[in-house]
């Protein structure tokens, strides 16, 4: 089982410390959340900085809200980061459910899924090296992988789950072990029905905070603020945060039983010392 670290968003200046520590440890991926109308670092810019601070660990958006971005420029940005990092970019994508994000970006909340499908067709064409159109040639640079960076999709609705087989390489399962199983089964079934070879990569997500009580309190407060728009669900998510080594190991084992390939442990608390504590817990 691979284990990655989801980075806190409340202290961008500390992210290189987190990244270097994770790169030196047992972790496989660095993840970074995305919002537009929020006090968080833009993930592609931030991960570009972290690519230079690390040498081996994957760099993952989880999830980048693709409909908020113009697809040609997004394809070029992603290909650039993937190429410079030696193929370490994992482009985790979602449609975004915040009305204010879409209002600020000038996009239609109600057609965001269809927009993402069109975006993926454009980006896959650009990454392949084909001409953009009859009058516009290829758009570089070519990504490290021939067909573009690895793409994972997050979501819960049937259309989002089906998108994995249509356009992606895997599924971001941001749900607890108690109810994520049917989502994973649906993704795998859609994958087989689409005639895709191999299996989709499954990446699960859990929220964690390890350290003295102020570290845990900081994480809970930051997470509650980030998910306040969800109402009562924010309280439930905060209550489910993993705050002991035993809880982290147990949750990872549960995901392993479901055939998950990697677990991302998201840390909302700012203390970089959590990287070493989580490494010891593993």
N, C-alpha and C positions, 0 to 999 in steps of 0.2 A: 504493500500500500504506500503510495506517495503522499506526502503531506506538504502543503504550501502554507504561506503566511499572507493573510490579507492585511494590508497596511492601514493604519489610522489616517484620517483625512484632516484632523484638526490642527496638526503641526507640520506643514510641508517641509519646513527647514530641517526636521529630524529624519526625514525619509531616507537620505543617504546612509545614516547610521543604521537604521533598520535593515536596509538592503545589504550593506556590507556584512553585517552580523549574520543575516540569513544565508548569504552566499557562502559563508565560511562554515555553515552548519549542515544539518541533514535535510534541509528543505529543498523542494523541487521548483517552486513557483512563488513569485511575488504577485499579489493581486491588488488592484486599486479600483474603487468604486467611481461612479460617474453621476453627476447631477449638473444642471446648468444654473438654476436659481438656488444656489447654496454656497456657503463659504468653504469650498473644497478645491483642491488643485485639479486642473484639467489633466485627465489621465494620460493621454498620449504625450503631452509635454513632460509630465512628471516621470513617466516610465522611460523617456528618452534620456533624462538625466541619470536615472538609476541604471540604465544600460551601461553607461560609462563608469559607474561605480561598482559594477559587478562583472563577472567573467563567465559564469556557467548557468546561473539560475534563470528560469523562464520568466517572462514579463507579461502579465495577463490583465486585460481590462475585464472587470466583472461587476456589472456589465456596462459597456459603452452604449449610450443611447443613440443608436445609428440614425433614426429619423430626424434628430436635431441637427444633423450634419449633411452637407452637400456631398454626394457619393464620389465624384471624381477626385476632389481634394482629399477626402477620407481614404480612398484607395491609394493615393500617392503617399500620404502620410504613413499609412500602415506599411506599405511596401518599403518605404525608406527606413523605418525603425526595424522592420524584420531583416532587411539587408545589412544594416550597420551592426545589428546585434548578433549576426551570424545565425539567424533563424530562430531566435529565442522568443519572438512575439507570439502570444496567443490572444487572438481577438475574440473576446467574449462579448456578445452583442445582445441587446434587448430593445424593446420598443419604447419603454418609459411610460409610466402611468400618471405622472404629475401634470396637471393642467397648466401650472405656471411655467414649467420647463418648455412646454410646447408653445405657449403664448409668447414667451420671450424669443423663441427660435422662429416664430412665424409658421409653424407646422400645424396640421390638423390632427388633433388628438384621436379623432374617430376613424381616420384612414391610415394610422401609423403602421399597421401591420402590412397593408398593401404597399405602402411606401417602402418599407424595409425589403420586401420581396423584389421590388424594382431596383433598389439600391444594390442588392446582392448580385443581380444579373449584370449590372453595370460593372461592379467591382471585380467579379470573376473574369469578365471579359478583359478588363484593363490588366489584371494580374497575369493573364495568359500571354500577354504581349501582342494581342491582336489589335488592329486599328480600331480606334474608338467609333468611327463612322466612315461613310463613304468619302467624307471631305476632311476628316481629322485623323491623323495617324496614331500610332501607338503612344501611350503615355507611360513613361518610366518613372523611377527605376524598376527593373524587374525584381520581384521579391526573392528571398533566399530559396524558398520552395517554388517549384515550377508553377504550381496552381495557386500560389498565394499563401499567406500565413494561416496557421491552424485557426479555424473558426468554430467557436462553441456558441450555442444559443441558450439563453435562459428564458423561463416563462412557465406558465401553468395551463394555459388554454390549449385546446386541441390544435389550433392553427400554429401556435408557437412550437408545440411538440413536433408537428409534422414538418416544420421548417428545418429541423435538424437533418432529416433525410434528404430534403430537397437541395439544401445549400451548404450544409455544415459538415463538421468532422466529429461533433460530439455535443453533449448536453450538460448545461450548468444546473445542477439539481439543488436549488436553494430552498430546501425543505428538510425537516427533521426526519430521522430514520423511521419514525412511527407512521408516516404517511407518504414518504417519497417513493416507495416501492412501485405502486401502480403507474406513476409518472415515468419511471425508468422502463417499466415493461412496455408502455405505450410507445416510447421512443424506439426501443429495440424492435418492436413489431413493425412500426412504420419503416424502419431501416430495411428490414428483410423484405417487406412488401414492395419497396422501391427498387429492389434488386441490387442494393449496395453491397459491395464486398466487405469482408471483415466485420467489425462491430463498432458502434459509436463509442467514443471515449466518454466516460461518465465522471464528472467532477462535482463533488458535493461541497456544501458550504455550511460551516457551523461557526458560531460566535463564541469567542473565548477571551478570558482575561486572567492572567496569573500574576500574583504578587501581593504585596501588603494591601490592606483595605482601601487606602486612598487610590491605588491603581485600579482596583475593581470599581470603586465609586466613580472614578473618572470615565471608565469605559461605559458604565451603565448610563451615565448622564449624556455622554456623547451619542450613544446609540439611540437613546430615547428621543433626543433632539432630531436626529437624522430621520427617524421613522414616525415623527409626531403626526404627520399627515394621514397615517393609517388608522388613527384613533386607538381603540382598545387593543388592536393587534400589536402596537408598539410595546405595550406593557407585557404582553405575552412573550414577545421576542426577547425583551430584556430579562424576563424571568427565566428564560431558557438558556441564558448565557452560561458557558462552561467555565467554572472558576476554580476547579481543583484538578490536579494531575489525573486522579482516578476517573473523573468525569470525562476528561479529554480522551483517555485511552478507551473507555467504554464506548463512547460515541464513535470513535474511529473503527472499533471492532464491529459495531452494528452496521456501519456503512460497508465494511469489508464483506460482511455476510450477504449484502445485497449486490455484490459484484462491482462496487464503485472502484474506479481506478485511482482517484486522488481525492483527498479531503483538504479544502482550504479553511484554515482557522483564522477567522477575521477578528482583528484586534482593534477595538475602538479607543482603548486607552493609549496615551501618548508615550509611556515609558518604554524605551527600546530594550530595557533589560528583560522584557517579556520573551524576546527571541530565545535567549539562553535558557530561561525557565521552561519554556515549551519544549525546547530541544531535550532538556533533562527529563521532562515528563514522558517523552516518547520512548 
